[in-house]
Amino acid sequence: MKALLCVRHGPPEALELADLPDPVPGRGEVVVDVKAAGLNFFDLLIISNRYQVKPALPFSPASEFAGVVSALGEGAKRFKIGDRVCGAIGYGAAREKLAVAERQLSLIPDPLDFDKAAGLLVTYGTSLHALEDRAKLQRGETLAVLGATGGVGLAAVELGKVMGARVIACASSPEKLEFARQHGADEGIDYSREDLKERLRQLTADKGADVVFDPVGGPLAEAAVRATAWEGRYLVVGFAAGEIPKIALNHVLLRGCSIVGVIWGAMVQRDPARGSAITQQLLTWASEGKISAHIDRTFQLAQAREALEAIARREVKGKFVLRP
């Protein structure tokens, strides 16, 4: 089988396409013929050895995948050969075949295609966990989403609307804001041209946002905290800007607000039942068309470097998917 491998840490251009033996399922495992594998920003961090998860070399990037069960290991009973399944495993999915524990898999509903199923779990899972479990977002509250057209940002925009919030999309260009509006955003702020704090306060009658969803970090973070409402919740989702911000805690004190960390993968490990419930909810909503699971572009396995370089340039709207 073909597999995309990180054989040395570095940029996307260091990735190699290799031939590997087909996997054999162990006890409680199945083999999945991978039809689509989702890429995320953190894949860039993993291959450059800058992520909290540090797999041994060589390894394949890509956490999310969707495909067809082609072999069953001893004791594997949840699925049958031919079932359409999806899952997220942290890394390792950028290959043609994958042996995976059946407990990590979910059936794909019939209306949902492989691309959408593969691009759904991490971004929408992170965003739903953030908004529902960590922020306790309530109907009628105002949600501000930074990086609103990236993977988790677009998911937060759509899920915020499903949950009944007023959504303010924050992004770096008019084109991106228009795209966010097409996916449900009520208002937009171009933080490349506008003062984020002042515009957020203007759009909320000086109250501030009840919930701020921030996967960007960097210099925008303090402005976003300063535009958080009294008893608001500022969600730390990631640092796509590259810089981990340092927040002056007097801003938190004066607003009586909370700074709340969001880490989807660790939550699923600690509470797999909750992770499974979120996954099932997202697959249902996607199959019903309540969320778009938007796929910007698809790439062949040999084009993965091109895809990751475009993610690094922040050119993706929604998700990029590999098709092994």
C-alpha positions in Angstrom: 0.0 0.0 0.0 1.0 3.6 -0.5 1.6 5.8 2.6 2.6 9.4 3.2 5.5 9.3 5.7 7.3 11.8 7.9 10.7 10.3 8.0 12.4 13.4 9.5 10.9 16.4 11.2 10.5 19.5 9.0 8.2 21.3 6.7 5.7 19.6 4.3 8.4 19.3 1.6 10.2 16.7 3.8 7.3 14.2 3.6 7.8 11.1 1.5 5.5 8.7 -0.4 6.4 5.1 0.3 5.3 1.5 -0.3 4.5 -0.4 2.9 3.1 -3.9 3.6 -0.7 -4.0 4.0 -1.7 -4.0 7.7 -3.0 -7.0 9.5 -5.7 -6.4 12.1 -4.9 -7.4 15.7 -7.4 -8.5 18.3 -10.3 -6.1 18.4 -9.1 -4.3 15.3 -10.4 -3.9 11.7 -8.6 -2.9 8.5 -10.1 0.1 6.8 -9.5 0.9 3.1 -9.1 4.7 3.5 -11.2 6.6 1.0 -10.5 10.1 2.5 -8.3 11.5 5.2 -8.8 15.0 6.7 -5.9 17.4 7.2 -5.7 19.9 10.1 -3.4 22.8 11.1 -1.9 20.6 13.8 -0.5 18.2 11.1 2.0 21.0 10.3 3.0 21.1 14.0 3.3 17.3 14.3 5.6 16.9 11.3 7.8 19.7 12.5 8.0 18.2 16.1 6.2 21.3 17.6 3.1 19.6 18.8 2.3 18.0 22.2 1.9 14.6 20.6 5.3 13.4 19.3 5.1 10.1 17.5 8.1 8.0 16.8 9.6 8.3 13.2 8.5 7.4 10.7 4.8 8.1 10.9 1.9 9.3 8.7 0.2 12.6 9.4 -3.6 13.0 9.3 -5.9 12.2 12.2 -9.3 11.9 10.5 -10.3 9.2 8.0 -13.3 7.6 6.3 -13.4 4.4 4.4 -14.6 0.8 4.1 -14.0 -2.1 6.4 -12.0 -4.7 4.5 -10.8 -7.2 7.2 -11.7 -8.1 10.8 -9.3 -9.1 13.5 -10.0 -11.7 16.2 -12.8 -10.6 18.5 -13.9 -7.7 16.3 -17.7 -7.8 16.2 -19.1 -4.3 15.9 -18.6 -4.0 12.1 -18.8 -6.3 9.1 -16.8 -6.2 5.9 -18.1 -3.5 3.6 -19.3 -1.2 6.3 -18.7 2.5 5.7 -16.8 3.9 8.8 -15.0 7.0 10.0 -12.7 7.8 12.9 -10.0 10.0 14.4 -6.7 8.6 15.7 -4.4 11.5 16.3 -2.1 10.7 13.4 -1.4 8.0 10.9 -4.4 8.1 8.4 -2.5 9.4 5.3 -2.3 6.0 3.8 -4.3 3.6 1.7 -5.1 1.1 4.5 -5.2 1.4 8.2 -5.5 -1.1 11.1 -7.5 0.5 13.9 -9.3 -0.5 17.0 -13.0 -0.9 16.3 -13.9 1.1 19.4 -12.4 4.2 17.6 -14.8 3.9 14.6 -18.3 5.1 13.9 -20.7 4.1 11.1 -21.2 6.7 8.4 -24.9 7.6 7.8 -26.0 6.8 4.3 -26.5 10.4 3.1 -22.9 11.4 4.1 -20.0 11.0 1.6 -16.5 9.9 2.6 -15.0 13.4 2.1 -17.4 15.1 4.6 -17.2 12.2 7.1 -13.3 12.4 7.0 -13.3 16.2 7.5 -15.9 16.4 10.3 -14.7 14.8 13.5 -11.8 16.9 14.7 -12.9 20.4 13.7 -16.6 20.1 14.6 -15.8 17.8 17.5 -13.4 20.5 19.0 -16.0 23.2 18.3 -19.0 21.4 19.8 -17.0 20.4 22.9 -15.9 24.0 23.2 -19.3 25.6 22.9 -21.4 23.1 24.6 -19.2 21.6 27.3 -16.7 24.3 28.1 -18.5 27.6 27.3 -22.1 26.4 28.1 -23.2 28.6 25.2 -26.9 29.6 25.6 -29.5 30.5 23.0 -29.5 34.3 22.4 -26.0 34.8 23.6 -23.4 36.5 21.3 -20.5 34.3 20.1 -17.4 35.9 18.5 -15.3 33.5 16.3 -11.8 34.4 15.4 -10.3 32.7 12.3 -13.9 32.2 11.3 -13.2 30.4 7.9 -10.6 27.9 9.1 -11.5 24.4 10.1 -12.5 24.9 13.7 -13.6 28.5 13.1 -16.1 27.6 10.4 -17.4 24.8 12.5 -17.9 27.2 15.4 -19.8 29.6 13.2 -22.2 26.9 12.0 -22.6 25.2 15.4 -23.2 28.6 17.1 -26.1 29.1 14.8 -27.5 25.6 15.4 -27.3 26.4 19.1 -29.2 29.6 18.7 -26.4 32.2 19.2 -25.8 35.5 17.5 -22.5 34.9 15.7 -19.9 37.5 14.9 -17.3 36.2 12.4 -13.8 37.6 12.7 -11.4 37.1 9.9 -8.6 38.7 7.8 -10.3 39.7 4.6 -13.7 40.7 3.2 -13.8 37.6 1.1 -13.4 35.4 4.2 -16.1 37.3 6.0 -18.5 36.9 3.1 -17.8 33.1 3.2 -18.6 33.0 6.9 -21.8 34.9 6.3 -22.8 32.3 3.7 -22.4 29.7 6.5 -24.6 31.5 9.0 -22.6 34.4 10.6 -24.7 37.4 11.5 -22.0 40.0 11.5 -18.3 40.3 10.4 -15.2 42.0 11.6 -12.1 42.3 9.3 -9.4 42.4 11.9 -6.7 43.2 9.3 -8.4 46.6 8.9 -10.6 47.1 11.9 -9.8 47.4 15.6 -11.1 44.0 17.0 -11.9 45.2 20.5 -13.6 48.4 19.4 -15.7 46.7 16.7 -16.8 43.9 19.0 -17.9 46.4 21.6 -19.7 48.4 19.0 -21.6 45.4 17.6 -22.6 44.4 21.1 -23.8 47.8 22.4 -20.6 48.1 24.5 -21.4 44.8 26.3 -18.8 42.6 24.7 -19.2 39.0 23.4 -20.6 36.4 25.8 -18.3 33.8 24.3 -15.1 34.3 22.3 -13.8 31.3 20.4 -10.1 31.8 19.6 -8.1 29.3 17.6 -5.7 32.1 16.5 -3.9 33.5 19.5 -1.1 35.9 18.9 -1.7 39.7 19.1 -5.4 39.3 18.7 -5.9 37.5 22.0 -5.6 40.4 24.4 -8.0 42.5 22.3 -10.5 39.7 22.3 -10.3 39.2 26.1 -10.8 43.0 26.5 -14.0 42.7 24.4 -15.4 39.8 26.4 -18.6 40.5 28.3 -19.1 40.5 32.1 -19.0 36.8 33.1 -18.1 35.9 29.5 -16.1 32.9 28.5 -12.9 33.2 26.4 -12.1 29.9 24.8 -8.4 29.0 24.2 -8.6 26.7 21.2 -5.2 27.0 19.5 -2.4 29.3 18.3 -2.6 29.4 14.5 -0.8 32.7 14.5 2.2 30.9 15.9 2.6 33.1 19.0 1.3 31.9 22.4 -0.1 35.1 23.9 0.4 36.3 27.5 -2.7 37.8 28.9 -2.7 40.5 31.6 -4.9 39.0 34.3 -6.3 42.4 35.3 -8.5 42.2 32.2 -9.9 39.0 33.4 -10.5 40.4 36.9 -12.3 43.5 35.7 -14.7 41.6 33.5 -15.4 38.8 35.9 -14.8 36.5 32.9 -13.3 33.1 32.5 -10.4 31.9 30.3 -11.2 28.3 29.4 -8.9 25.7 27.7 -10.3 23.4 25.0 -8.5 20.2 24.0 -10.7 17.7 22.1 -8.3 14.8 21.9 -7.5 14.7 25.6 -11.2 15.0 26.5 -12.0 12.0 24.3 -9.3 9.9 26.0 -10.6 10.9 29.5 -14.3 10.6 28.6 -14.8 8.4 25.6 -18.5 8.1 26.2 -18.9 11.9 25.8 -16.6 11.9 22.8 -18.7 9.2 21.1 -21.9 11.1 21.9 -20.5 14.3 20.3 -19.4 12.3 17.2 -22.8 10.7 16.8 -24.5 14.1 17.1 -22.2 15.6 14.5 -22.7 12.7 12.0 -26.5 13.1 12.4 -26.4 16.9 11.9 -24.2 16.5 8.9 -26.4 13.9 7.3 -29.4 16.1 7.9 -27.7 19.1 6.4 -27.7 21.2 9.6 -23.9 21.6 9.3 -22.1 21.7 6.1 -18.8 19.8 6.8 -17.5 22.0 4.0 -14.7 20.6 2.0 -12.6 23.3 0.2 -10.5 21.0 -1.9 -9.5 17.4 -2.3 -5.9 16.2 -3.1 -4.3 12.9 -4.0 -1.9 11.4 -1.5 1.1 12.6 -3.6 -0.3 16.2 -3.4 -0.3 16.3 0.4 2.7 18.6 0.6 0.9 21.1 -1.6 -2.2 20.9 0.6 -0.2 21.4 3.9 1.7 24.3 2.4 -1.7 26.0 1.6 -2.9 25.3 5.1 0.3 27.0 6.4 -0.5 30.0 4.3 -4.1 30.1 5.8 -5.7 29.6 2.4 -8.1 26.9 3.4 -11.8 27.5 3.9 -13.2 24.7 5.9 -11.2 21.5 5.3 -8.7 20.0 2.9 -9.1 16.2 2.3 -6.6 13.6 0.9 -7.9 10.8 -1.2 -5.6 7.8 -0.9 
